[in-house]
Amino acid sequence: MEQEVQRKIIHLDMDAFYASVEQRDQPALRGRPVAVGGSRQRGVVAAASYEARQFGVRSAMASSVAVRKCPELVFVKPRFEVYKEVSRQIRDIFLEYTPLIEPLSLDEAYLDVTHNLKHIASATQLAQEIRARIHEETRLTASAGISYNKFLAKLASDYRKPNGQFVIKPHEGLAFVETLSVGQFHGIGPATAGRLNQLGIFTGLDLRQQTEAFLRQHFGKAGSHYYQIARAQDHRPVVADRVRKSIGSETTFEHDLLTHAELLAGLEPVLASVWAASQRTGATGRTVTLKVKYADFRQITRSRTFLAPIRTPELLAQVSHELLAALLPLPLGVRLLGVSLSTLEVEAEMPGQQLALKF
């Protein structure tokens, strides 16, 4: 039986992409804390420069909070057409190396370079060459993670940021995962990390010691995914031209929300997260869906679809508030709120010798 070839995956992530483009194009911004987004009271940070991140400013943060953390913060209006054009330049570079490109957003993608167009055996060398090309052609820097699956490549790309790369080799995956806190796992958010912690699961090693049946009991289908990644396994292929169907965010609250004021306050960070994701991915949607889970775990959704895409965070908030108001008075307390954008309109995605494995 022919042995399956182990994949070589690169996760490429541009460094503070929107903010770096602005600092590149406006020399006066270089070295200063910069936030791309709205400076108004209800504005949201879409991206923050590394100088701003040192003060705790991050994407999806309310602009009012960001200014409190960094009074010297400079707000810059987003220029999405410029970001999309730079993203196309970067995609053109990727296509010289492999047709297997799975974009996650304008500034982030997986590349399967197992069978690459340059016939270069070393994925590490390929990542270095691609990053050098990006810098040469765009004057921007990128970081890379290299490994044998998507989960590990994504984790690795954070380890040498900015402007670096990190490799997790096949024999290193298991030991690498077991030392991480579960909150560091891509796909495990704060609410899920909290639930895992309540079950006595704090690290990758703790997670690996659980049975798949136990994890499925507590987390449904996601439990099987957690079981696999705790063993450094991820069989998902890099899917070229992946079509995003929706953008969403949700929050589970420690205490049930009981009043309209509490619901509005709980909805605010959810809306900020959705809008930041919309700006980051360059996708806009015509359908707004509100998700509500009551204290008895009963779940309902309410949606509204428009003829034109939602173009402002104010309209997204207004529609979400109206959908929420229609559910009042509450039959029970609310334990979860979520908002998503669907019926998306996205920029068209770009368009495939076996090698000895060498990381």
C-alpha positions in Angstrom: 0.0 0.0 0.0 1.4 3.4 -1.0 2.3 5.5 2.0 0.5 8.8 2.2 2.7 11.8 1.7 2.9 14.1 4.7 1.7 17.6 3.9 3.9 20.7 4.1 1.8 23.7 5.0 2.8 27.4 5.4 0.5 29.8 7.2 1.4 33.3 6.0 0.2 36.3 8.0 1.0 39.9 7.2 2.2 41.9 10.2 -0.4 44.5 11.4 -1.5 44.7 7.7 -3.8 47.7 7.5 -1.8 49.8 10.0 1.5 48.8 8.2 0.1 49.9 4.8 -0.8 53.3 6.3 2.6 53.7 7.9 4.3 52.7 4.6 2.3 55.3 2.7 2.4 58.1 5.3 6.0 58.4 6.7 4.8 60.7 9.5 3.0 57.7 11.0 6.1 55.5 11.2 7.0 54.7 14.8 3.8 56.1 16.2 0.8 54.2 17.7 -1.7 53.9 14.8 -5.3 52.5 14.8 -7.1 52.0 11.5 -10.8 52.6 12.2 -13.3 55.1 13.4 -12.3 57.6 16.2 -16.0 58.4 17.0 -17.5 57.4 20.3 -19.1 54.2 18.8 -16.1 53.5 16.5 -14.2 50.3 16.4 -10.5 49.5 15.9 -10.1 47.4 12.7 -6.3 47.1 13.1 -3.5 48.4 15.4 0.2 49.0 14.7 2.7 47.2 16.9 3.4 50.5 18.6 -0.3 50.7 19.6 -0.4 47.1 20.7 2.3 47.8 23.3 -0.4 49.8 25.1 -3.0 47.0 24.9 -4.8 48.4 21.8 -6.1 45.6 19.6 -8.6 44.9 16.8 -12.3 44.8 17.6 -11.7 47.1 20.6 -14.1 50.1 21.0 -12.3 53.3 19.9 -13.2 54.9 23.2 -11.4 52.1 25.1 -8.4 52.3 22.8 -7.9 56.0 23.4 -8.0 55.5 27.2 -5.3 52.9 26.9 -3.2 55.0 24.5 -4.0 58.8 24.6 -1.4 59.4 21.8 -3.2 57.0 19.5 -3.6 58.2 15.9 -6.7 57.1 14.1 -6.6 56.6 10.3 -9.6 56.1 8.1 -9.6 52.7 6.4 -8.7 52.5 2.7 -10.1 49.1 1.8 -9.5 49.4 -1.9 -5.8 49.9 -1.2 -5.7 46.9 1.1 -7.4 44.8 -1.4 -5.0 45.8 -4.1 -2.0 45.0 -1.9 -3.6 41.7 -1.0 -3.9 40.9 -4.8 -0.2 41.6 -5.2 0.6 39.2 -2.4 -1.7 36.6 -3.9 0.1 36.9 -7.2 3.3 36.1 -5.4 1.7 33.0 -3.7 0.5 31.7 -7.1 4.1 31.5 -8.4 4.7 28.9 -5.7 1.5 26.9 -5.4 -2.1 27.0 -6.7 -3.3 25.5 -3.3 -4.0 28.8 -1.5 -6.7 29.1 1.1 -7.3 32.7 2.0 -8.6 33.4 5.5 -8.8 37.2 5.0 -7.0 39.9 3.0 -3.8 39.5 5.1 -3.7 35.8 5.9 -3.6 32.5 4.0 -2.7 28.8 4.1 -0.4 27.5 1.4 0.1 23.8 0.7 3.6 23.6 -0.7 3.9 19.8 -0.6 4.0 19.7 -4.5 5.1 23.3 -5.2 5.7 24.9 -8.6 9.4 25.7 -7.8 10.2 22.1 -7.0 11.9 23.3 -3.8 12.1 20.5 -1.2 12.4 22.7 1.9 9.1 24.4 3.1 11.3 26.6 5.3 13.3 27.9 2.3 10.0 28.5 0.5 8.6 30.5 3.3 11.8 32.6 3.5 11.7 33.2 -0.2 8.0 34.2 -0.3 8.4 36.6 2.7 11.4 38.2 1.0 9.4 38.6 -2.3 6.5 40.2 -0.3 8.9 42.7 1.3 10.7 43.5 -2.0 7.4 44.1 -3.9 5.2 45.7 -1.2 7.7 47.1 1.4 5.6 45.2 4.0 6.6 42.3 6.3 5.0 39.0 6.8 5.4 36.2 9.4 5.1 32.5 8.6 4.4 29.2 10.4 5.5 26.0 8.8 4.3 22.5 9.7 2.7 19.3 8.6 -0.9 20.5 9.2 -3.0 23.7 9.3 -3.5 23.7 13.0 0.2 23.7 13.9 1.1 26.0 11.0 -1.3 28.6 12.3 0.1 28.3 15.9 3.6 28.5 14.6 3.1 31.8 12.7 2.6 33.7 16.0 5.9 32.6 17.4 8.3 34.9 15.5 6.0 37.9 14.9 6.7 40.4 13.5 8.8 39.6 10.4 9.9 36.1 11.3 9.0 32.4 10.9 8.8 29.3 13.0 8.8 25.6 12.1 7.1 22.7 14.0 8.6 19.5 12.5 6.7 16.3 12.4 8.4 14.8 15.5 7.9 18.0 17.5 4.1 18.4 17.2 3.0 16.4 20.2 5.5 18.0 22.6 4.7 21.5 21.3 0.9 21.1 21.8 1.0 19.6 25.3 2.7 22.7 26.8 0.2 25.2 25.5 -2.8 26.5 27.5 -6.1 25.6 25.9 -6.8 29.3 25.4 -3.9 29.4 22.9 -5.4 26.9 20.6 -6.8 28.4 17.5 -10.6 27.9 17.5 -10.9 27.8 21.3 -12.2 31.2 22.4 -12.4 32.6 26.0 -15.8 31.0 26.7 -14.8 27.5 25.6 -11.5 27.9 27.4 -13.4 28.8 30.6 -15.6 25.7 30.2 -12.5 23.5 29.7 -10.9 25.0 32.8 -14.0 24.2 34.8 -13.6 20.6 33.8 -10.0 20.7 35.0 -8.5 21.0 31.5 -5.9 23.7 31.4 -3.2 22.6 28.9 -2.8 20.6 25.8 -1.6 17.7 27.9 -4.7 17.9 30.1 -6.8 17.9 26.9 -5.0 14.8 25.5 -5.8 12.8 28.6 -9.6 13.1 27.9 -11.5 10.5 25.9 -13.2 11.6 22.7 -16.5 10.4 24.2 -16.0 12.8 27.2 -15.2 15.8 25.0 -18.1 15.1 22.7 -20.4 14.8 25.7 -19.5 18.3 26.8 -18.7 20.0 23.4 -20.6 18.1 20.8 -19.0 17.7 17.4 -16.3 20.2 18.4 -15.2 17.7 21.0 -13.8 15.4 18.3 -11.8 18.3 16.8 -10.4 19.1 20.3 -9.5 15.4 20.7 -7.5 15.5 17.4 -5.7 18.7 17.9 -4.6 17.7 21.4 -2.7 14.9 19.6 -1.3 17.4 17.0 -3.5 15.9 14.4 -5.4 18.0 11.8 -6.5 16.3 8.5 -8.2 19.3 7.0 -6.8 20.0 3.5 -5.9 23.4 2.2 -8.9 24.3 0.1 -8.3 26.7 -2.8 -10.9 29.4 -3.4 -12.7 28.7 -0.1 -16.0 30.6 -0.1 -16.9 32.2 3.2 -20.6 32.0 3.9 -20.9 34.1 7.0 -19.1 36.3 9.5 -20.2 36.0 13.1 -19.4 36.4 16.8 -21.1 35.3 20.0 -20.6 35.5 23.7 -21.8 33.3 26.6 -22.2 35.3 29.7 -21.3 34.3 33.3 -24.6 35.5 34.5 -27.9 35.5 32.7 -28.9 38.9 31.2 -32.3 40.0 32.5 -32.9 43.6 31.3 -32.9 45.5 28.0 -29.9 47.6 29.2 -27.9 44.4 30.0 -28.7 43.0 26.6 -27.5 46.1 24.8 -24.3 46.2 26.9 -23.8 42.5 26.2 -24.3 43.0 22.5 -21.8 45.8 22.1 -18.6 43.7 22.0 -20.3 41.1 19.8 -21.1 43.8 17.2 -17.6 45.2 17.5 -16.1 41.8 16.8 -18.4 41.2 13.8 -17.6 44.6 12.2 -13.9 44.2 12.7 -14.0 40.8 11.0 -16.0 42.3 8.1 -13.4 45.0 7.7 -10.5 42.5 8.1 -11.8 40.1 5.5 -13.1 42.7 3.1 -16.6 41.0 3.1 -19.9 42.7 3.5 -23.3 41.1 4.0 -26.9 41.8 3.3 -28.4 39.5 6.0 -28.1 40.3 9.7 -29.0 37.4 12.1 -29.4 37.7 15.8 -28.9 34.5 17.9 -30.3 34.3 21.5 -29.9 31.4 23.9 -32.1 31.5 27.0 -31.3 30.2 30.4 -33.0 26.9 29.7 -30.7 26.5 26.6 -33.6 27.1 24.2 -32.2 28.9 21.2 -33.8 31.2 18.6 -32.6 33.3 15.7 -34.1 36.3 14.0 -32.9 37.7 10.7 -33.4 40.6 8.3 -32.1 40.8 4.7 -31.5 44.0 2.8 -31.2 44.7 -0.9 -27.7 46.3 -0.4 -24.9 45.3 1.9 -24.5 46.6 5.4 -21.8 49.3 5.0 -21.5 50.9 8.4 -21.2 49.6 12.0 -24.1 52.0 13.0 -26.5 50.2 10.6 -25.3 46.8 11.8 -26.0 47.9 15.4 -29.4 49.5 14.6 -30.7 46.3 12.9 -29.4 44.1 15.7 -31.0 46.3 18.3 -34.3 46.2 16.4 -34.2 42.4 16.2 -33.5 42.2 19.9 -36.2 44.7 20.8 -38.8 42.5 19.0 -38.1 39.7 21.5 -39.0 41.8 24.5 -40.2 41.2 27.1 -37.9 38.3 27.8 -39.5 35.0 28.7 -36.3 34.0 30.5 -32.8 35.3 31.2 -30.3 35.2 28.3 -27.1 33.3 28.6 -25.8 33.8 25.0 -26.0 36.5 22.3 -24.6 36.3 18.8 -24.7 38.3 15.6 -23.7 37.2 12.1 -23.6 38.7 8.6 -24.4 36.5 5.7 -25.4 36.7 2.0 -21.9 38.0 1.7 -20.3 39.9 -1.1 -16.6 39.3 -1.3 -13.8 40.2 -3.7 -13.4 37.2 -6.2 -10.8 34.8 -4.9 -7.7 34.1 -7.0 -7.4 30.7 -8.9 -2.2 23.1 -9.1 7.0 16.0 -8.7 6.6 14.7 -5.4 9.4 15.9 -3.1 11.3 14.4 -0.3 10.0 15.9 3.0 12.4 18.5 4.3 11.2 21.1 6.8 
